Amino acid sequence: MAEQGPLSDVRVIDMATIIAGPGTARHLADFGADVIKVEAPGGDATRRLGWTAPTEADSLFWKLAGRGKRSIVLDLKHPKGREAMLRLVDTADVLVENMRPGKLEALGLSPDLLHQRNRRLVILRVTGFGQSGPYASRPAFATLIEAMSGLSAISGLADGQPLLPPIPLTDEVTGILGAFSVMVALRHADKTGEGQVVDLSLLESTLQLMGPLPSAFAHLGYLQPQLGAGLPWTVPRGTYQCADGVWVALSCSNDAVAERVLELIGVAGDSRFATFQARFKNRDDLEALIIDWIAARTSDEVLGRFLEVDAAIAPVCTMADVFADEQIRHRKAIVEVDGIQMQGIAPRLSASPGEVRFAGRSLGADTAEVLSELGVDVPQKATGGR
């Protein structure tokens, strides 16, 4: 592979499946890492997850999750497949896996063995609950984690059904934390020559999203109720419907913005809303005023008048609106790769930017190339062939 990007000297073995672990490897690939996706003969289930473009065999989800990665197939239950995997580990800086605790060891690929062969190797182990504890061996998807982390309990309308995120929120944030932790571990390896095992759980990743709520419960006994689109510590904040049926979202998360909004709707100086604490105490009164003010005006007027007073507001956009948005288009936040449109690179580095080099490749597209680089000859039955 041609060297390009700040991580071009880093080789990553991605043997994880679905979203969180592969998400880590995707972020590293975006910045130039040589990511080798090792799949079982049946392929990663993400290849069959969700929608598929008319001309493609693999899903759009795979095109994103597998982007920038070379794809090889190895049957790790076959001795020759396992041998090839060990040879690959000898050349790698990072290995990402998301099997239940003990499964990697059962394949004869325990961290101790891998570190005997490659002492600098960073092994990222992504699981639902971590490598230890009473739940460690349980199966886990993001749905369960979002329920168990407290997130679902505070999501939804008051007295309504607890809701789950309609996107793979837990998986995506875990992938970002995974990429961060890998970079920290690589920094440690550069300084000491020693690799390590990174134990990353979906549950603990999601807890990081909960802000001060764990502390508020521990010290105050506070349990956040379902507030719809609201937040307990900032009022007004939420989504509101305009006279023409368009929904807008606004937030008053600092006093200066709140003061401008209060003046705009005609209640400047009202002692009920003078401070964060006062607005919180009188939430229902202030929300009612905001709802009525916005409901009496078209979205153009609401958006225009909020922007005139430099207050934070935005329309609630569908994905169609996102594609048409001038900021998204200016920033080229959606890119086309191999005929597939998908998210571009985030974040943007001024001196060492990332690049989406190619979309997720077909199953085993690079098996011959990678094995040739390793100088190993693996029979077809060890790569899923006949």
C-alpha positions as CSV (number, residue, x, y, z in Angstrom):
1,M,0.0,0.0,0.0
2,A,1.2,3.5,-0.8
3,E,2.2,5.5,2.3
4,Q,-0.1,8.4,2.9
5,G,-1.5,10.1,6.0
6,P,-0.1,10.6,9.5
7,L,-0.7,6.9,10.5
8,S,0.7,5.4,7.4
9,D,3.4,3.5,9.4
10,V,0.7,1.9,11.6
11,R,-0.7,-1.5,10.8
12,V,-4.1,-2.4,12.3
13,I,-5.7,-5.8,12.3
14,D,-9.4,-5.4,12.5
15,M,-11.0,-8.8,13.4
16,A,-14.0,-7.2,15.1
17,T,-17.6,-7.3,13.7
18,I,-20.6,-5.0,13.3
19,I,-20.0,-1.4,14.4
20,A,-18.1,-0.4,17.5
21,G,-14.7,-2.2,17.0
22,P,-14.7,-1.7,13.3
23,G,-15.6,1.9,13.9
24,T,-12.3,2.3,15.8
25,A,-10.4,0.8,12.8
26,R,-12.3,3.0,10.4
27,H,-11.2,6.2,12.2
28,L,-7.6,5.0,12.1
29,A,-7.9,4.1,8.4
30,D,-9.2,7.6,7.7
31,F,-5.8,8.9,8.9
32,G,-3.7,6.6,6.8
33,A,-3.3,3.4,8.9
34,D,-3.0,0.2,6.9
35,V,-6.0,-1.6,8.3
36,I,-6.4,-5.2,7.4
37,K,-9.9,-6.5,7.9
38,V,-9.8,-10.2,8.8
39,E,-13.1,-11.9,8.3
40,A,-14.4,-15.4,8.7
41,P,-15.5,-17.2,5.5
42,G,-19.1,-15.9,6.0
43,G,-18.0,-12.3,6.2
44,D,-18.8,-9.6,8.7
45,A,-22.6,-9.4,9.3
46,T,-22.4,-5.6,8.6
47,R,-22.2,-6.6,4.9
48,R,-25.8,-7.6,5.2
49,L,-27.0,-4.9,7.6
50,G,-29.5,-2.4,6.3
51,W,-29.8,-0.9,2.8
52,T,-27.9,-1.9,-0.3
53,A,-27.2,0.3,-3.3
54,P,-28.8,-1.1,-6.5
55,T,-25.4,-1.9,-8.1
56,E,-23.7,-3.2,-4.9
57,A,-23.6,-6.7,-3.3
58,D,-22.7,-5.3,0.2
59,S,-24.7,-2.9,2.3
60,L,-24.2,0.8,2.5
61,F,-23.4,0.3,6.2
62,W,-20.5,-1.9,5.2
63,K,-19.3,0.6,2.6
64,L,-18.9,3.1,5.5
65,A,-17.7,0.7,8.2
66,G,-15.2,-1.0,5.9
67,R,-13.8,2.0,4.2
68,G,-10.1,2.4,3.9
69,K,-9.6,-1.3,4.9
70,R,-8.1,-4.2,3.0
71,S,-10.2,-7.2,3.3
72,I,-8.9,-10.7,3.8
73,V,-10.6,-14.0,4.7
74,L,-9.1,-16.4,7.2
75,D,-10.7,-19.4,8.9
76,L,-9.1,-19.1,12.3
77,K,-10.3,-22.6,13.3
78,H,-8.1,-24.0,10.5
79,P,-4.4,-24.5,11.6
80,K,-3.1,-22.8,8.4
81,G,-5.6,-19.9,8.9
82,R,-4.4,-19.4,12.5
83,E,-0.8,-19.6,11.4
84,A,-1.4,-16.9,8.8
85,M,-3.1,-14.8,11.5
86,L,0.0,-15.1,13.8
87,R,2.3,-14.1,11.0
88,L,0.1,-11.1,10.4
89,V,0.2,-10.2,14.1
90,D,4.0,-10.2,13.9
91,T,3.8,-7.3,11.5
92,A,1.1,-5.3,13.3
93,D,0.9,-2.4,15.7
94,V,-2.7,-2.9,16.7
95,L,-5.3,-5.7,16.9
96,V,-9.0,-4.9,17.4
97,E,-11.4,-7.7,18.5
98,N,-14.9,-7.8,20.0
99,M,-15.5,-11.4,20.9
100,R,-16.8,-12.4,24.3
101,P,-14.1,-12.8,27.0
102,G,-12.3,-16.0,26.5
103,K,-13.1,-16.5,22.8
104,L,-9.8,-15.1,21.6
105,E,-8.0,-17.4,23.9
106,A,-10.0,-20.3,22.7
107,L,-8.8,-19.6,19.2
108,G,-5.2,-19.9,20.4
109,L,-4.7,-16.1,20.1
110,S,-4.5,-15.1,23.8
111,P,-3.0,-11.7,24.5
112,D,-0.1,-13.4,26.4
113,L,0.8,-15.4,23.3
114,L,0.5,-12.4,21.0
115,H,2.7,-10.3,23.2
116,Q,5.3,-13.1,23.3
117,R,5.5,-12.8,19.5
118,N,5.1,-9.0,19.3
119,R,5.8,-7.1,22.6
120,R,4.7,-3.7,21.1
121,L,1.2,-4.9,20.0
122,V,-1.8,-2.9,21.3
123,I,-4.8,-5.2,21.7
124,L,-8.1,-3.4,21.8
125,R,-10.8,-5.7,23.3
126,V,-14.3,-4.3,22.8
127,T,-17.2,-6.0,24.7
128,G,-20.5,-5.1,26.1
129,F,-19.6,-5.2,29.8
130,G,-15.8,-5.5,29.9
131,Q,-13.4,-8.4,30.4
132,S,-14.4,-8.9,34.1
133,G,-17.4,-8.8,36.3
134,P,-20.6,-10.7,36.7
135,Y,-22.0,-9.7,33.3
136,A,-18.7,-10.2,31.3
137,S,-19.8,-13.3,29.5
138,R,-23.3,-12.0,28.6
139,P,-24.2,-11.2,25.0
140,A,-24.7,-7.5,24.5
141,F,-25.9,-5.2,21.7
142,A,-26.0,-1.4,22.0
143,T,-29.8,-1.6,22.6
144,L,-29.2,-3.4,25.9
145,I,-26.4,-1.0,26.9
146,E,-28.6,2.1,26.2
147,A,-31.2,0.6,28.5
148,M,-28.8,-0.4,31.3
149,S,-26.7,2.8,31.3
150,G,-29.6,5.0,32.3
151,L,-29.9,6.6,28.8
152,S,-33.2,5.0,27.9
153,A,-34.8,5.9,31.2
154,I,-34.4,9.6,30.6
155,S,-35.3,9.5,26.9
156,G,-38.9,10.2,25.7
157,L,-41.9,12.3,26.7
158,A,-43.0,12.6,30.3
159,D,-44.8,9.5,31.4
160,G,-44.2,8.0,28.0
161,Q,-42.4,5.0,26.7
162,P,-38.7,5.0,27.4
163,L,-37.0,5.5,24.0
164,L,-33.8,4.1,22.4
165,P,-31.6,6.2,20.1
166,P,-32.7,5.7,16.5
167,I,-29.0,5.5,15.5
168,P,-26.1,3.3,16.7
169,L,-25.1,5.9,19.3
170,T,-23.4,3.6,21.7
171,D,-21.4,1.8,19.0
172,E,-20.3,5.0,17.4
173,V,-19.1,6.7,20.6
174,T,-17.3,3.5,21.6
175,G,-15.6,3.5,18.2
176,I,-14.4,7.0,18.9
177,L,-13.2,6.1,22.4
178,G,-11.5,3.1,20.9
179,A,-9.5,5.2,18.4
180,F,-8.5,7.6,21.2
181,S,-7.4,4.7,23.5
182,V,-5.4,3.1,20.7
183,M,-3.5,6.3,20.1
184,V,-2.8,6.6,23.8
185,A,-1.5,3.0,23.9
186,L,0.6,3.6,20.8
187,R,2.1,6.6,22.4
188,H,3.0,4.4,25.4
189,A,4.5,1.8,23.1
190,D,6.6,4.5,21.4
191,K,8.0,5.6,24.8
192,T,8.5,2.2,26.4
193,G,8.5,-0.4,23.7
194,E,5.7,-2.2,25.4
195,G,2.2,-3.0,24.1
196,Q,-0.8,-3.5,26.2
197,V,-4.4,-4.7,26.4
198,V,-7.1,-2.1,26.2
199,D,-10.4,-3.2,27.9
200,L,-13.2,-1.1,26.4
201,S,-16.8,-1.7,27.2
202,L,-20.0,-0.4,25.6
203,L,-21.5,0.2,29.0
204,E,-18.7,2.4,30.4
205,S,-18.5,4.2,27.1
206,T,-22.2,5.1,27.3
207,L,-21.8,6.2,30.9
208,Q,-19.4,8.9,29.6
209,L,-22.3,10.5,27.8
210,M,-24.4,11.0,31.0
211,G,-22.7,14.2,32.1
212,P,-23.3,15.1,35.8
213,L,-26.2,12.7,36.2
214,P,-24.2,10.0,38.1
215,S,-22.9,12.6,40.5
216,A,-26.3,14.2,40.9
217,F,-27.7,10.9,42.0
218,A,-24.8,10.0,44.2
219,H,-24.8,13.3,46.1
220,L,-28.4,14.6,45.8
221,G,-30.5,11.5,45.1
222,Y,-31.6,13.2,41.8
223,L,-33.1,11.0,39.2
224,Q,-33.7,12.8,35.9
225,P,-37.3,12.4,34.6
226,Q,-38.2,12.0,30.9
227,L,-38.3,15.6,29.6
228,G,-38.9,15.0,25.9
229,A,-36.4,17.3,24.1
230,G,-35.7,19.3,27.3
231,L,-32.7,19.4,29.6
232,P,-33.0,19.8,33.4
233,W,-30.3,22.5,33.8
234,T,-31.2,24.8,30.9
235,V,-34.6,26.3,30.1
236,P,-35.8,26.9,27.5
237,R,-34.3,24.1,25.5
238,G,-36.1,21.8,23.1
239,T,-38.0,21.5,19.9
240,Y,-40.9,23.7,19.1
241,Q,-43.4,23.9,16.2
242,C,-44.0,27.0,14.2
243,A,-47.2,28.2,12.7
244,D,-46.4,26.7,9.3
245,G,-45.8,23.3,10.8
246,V,-41.9,23.5,10.7
247,W,-40.1,22.4,13.9
248,V,-37.2,24.3,15.3
249,A,-34.7,23.5,18.0
250,L,-33.3,26.1,20.4
251,S,-31.1,26.3,23.5
252,C,-30.4,28.9,26.2
253,S,-27.4,27.3,27.8
254,N,-25.8,30.6,29.0
255,D,-27.3,33.6,30.7
256,A,-26.4,36.1,27.9
257,V,-28.4,34.0,25.3
258,A,-31.3,33.5,27.7
259,E,-31.5,37.3,28.3
260,R,-31.7,37.9,24.6
261,V,-34.4,35.3,24.1
262,L,-36.4,36.6,27.1
263,E,-36.3,40.1,25.7
264,L,-37.3,38.8,22.3
265,I,-40.5,37.2,23.6
266,G,-41.3,40.1,25.8
267,V,-40.5,38.9,29.3
268,A,-37.2,40.7,30.0
269,G,-36.7,41.5,33.7
270,D,-39.2,38.9,34.9
271,S,-37.8,37.7,38.2
272,R,-39.2,34.2,37.5
273,F,-36.6,33.7,34.8
274,A,-33.6,35.8,36.0
275,T,-31.2,33.0,36.7
276,F,-30.6,29.3,35.7
277,Q,-32.1,28.2,39.0
278,A,-35.1,30.5,38.6
279,R,-35.8,29.3,35.0
280,F,-35.4,25.7,36.2
281,K,-37.9,26.3,39.0
282,N,-40.4,28.0,36.7
283,R,-39.8,25.6,33.7
284,D,-43.4,25.1,32.9
285,D,-44.3,28.8,32.8
286,L,-41.3,29.7,30.6
287,E,-41.8,26.7,28.2
288,A,-45.5,27.7,27.8
289,L,-44.4,31.2,26.8
290,I,-41.9,29.9,24.3
291,I,-44.3,27.4,22.8
292,D,-47.0,30.1,22.3
293,W,-44.5,32.7,20.9
294,I,-43.1,30.3,18.3
295,A,-46.5,28.7,17.4
296,A,-47.8,32.2,16.5
297,R,-45.1,32.8,13.8
298,T,-43.9,31.1,10.7
299,S,-40.5,29.4,10.7
300,D,-38.9,32.1,8.5
301,E,-39.9,34.7,11.1
302,V,-38.9,32.7,14.1
303,L,-35.5,31.8,12.6
304,G,-34.9,35.3,11.3
305,R,-35.7,37.0,14.6
306,F,-33.7,34.7,16.7
307,L,-30.7,35.1,14.4
308,E,-31.2,38.9,14.5
309,V,-30.6,38.9,18.3
310,D,-27.8,36.3,18.1
311,A,-29.7,33.6,19.8
312,A,-29.1,29.8,19.2
313,I,-31.7,28.3,17.0
314,A,-31.9,25.9,14.0
315,P,-34.5,24.1,11.9
316,V,-35.0,20.4,12.6
317,C,-33.6,18.8,9.5
318,T,-34.3,15.6,7.7
319,M,-31.5,13.9,5.9
320,A,-32.8,15.5,2.7
321,D,-32.3,18.9,4.4
322,V,-28.8,17.9,5.5
323,F,-27.8,17.1,1.9
324,A,-29.2,20.5,0.8
325,D,-27.6,22.5,3.7
326,E,-25.1,25.2,2.6
327,Q,-22.8,24.6,5.5
328,I,-22.6,20.8,4.9
329,R,-22.0,21.5,1.2
330,H,-19.4,24.2,1.8
331,R,-17.5,21.9,4.2
332,K,-17.9,18.9,1.9
333,A,-19.1,16.9,5.0
334,I,-20.6,14.4,2.6
335,V,-18.2,12.9,0.1
336,E,-18.5,10.4,-2.7
337,V,-16.2,7.4,-2.6
338,D,-16.2,4.7,-5.3
339,G,-19.7,5.9,-6.3
340,I,-21.1,5.8,-2.7
341,Q,-21.9,9.0,-0.8
342,M,-21.0,8.9,2.9
343,Q,-19.7,11.1,5.7
344,G,-16.4,12.7,5.2
345,I,-13.5,13.0,7.6
346,A,-13.9,14.4,11.2
347,P,-11.9,16.0,12.7
348,R,-10.0,18.1,10.3
349,L,-6.2,18.5,10.9
350,S,-4.4,21.4,9.3
351,A,-1.0,19.7,8.9
352,S,-1.9,16.0,8.6
353,P,-5.5,15.7,7.3
354,G,-7.2,12.4,6.8
355,E,-8.5,11.0,3.6
356,V,-11.3,8.5,2.6
357,R,-9.2,6.4,0.3
358,F,-11.8,3.8,-0.8
359,A,-15.2,2.4,0.3
360,G,-15.6,-1.0,2.0
361,R,-14.3,-3.7,-0.3
362,S,-15.7,-7.0,-1.4
363,L,-15.2,-10.0,0.9
364,G,-11.6,-11.3,0.6
365,A,-10.7,-8.8,-2.1
366,D,-7.1,-8.4,-0.7
367,T,-6.5,-11.9,0.7
368,A,-4.0,-12.9,-2.0
369,E,-2.1,-9.6,-1.8
370,V,-1.8,-9.5,2.0
371,L,-0.8,-13.2,2.2
372,S,1.8,-12.6,-0.5
373,E,3.2,-9.7,1.5
374,L,3.6,-12.1,4.5
375,G,5.2,-14.7,2.4
376,V,2.8,-17.4,3.4
377,D,1.0,-19.9,1.2
378,V,-2.4,-20.7,2.7
379,P,-4.7,-23.4,1.2
380,Q,-8.1,-22.3,-0.1
381,K,-9.9,-24.2,2.7
382,A,-8.2,-22.0,5.3
383,T,-9.5,-18.8,3.5
384,G,-13.0,-20.0,2.9
385,G,-12.4,-21.2,-0.6
386,R,-13.4,-24.6,-2.0
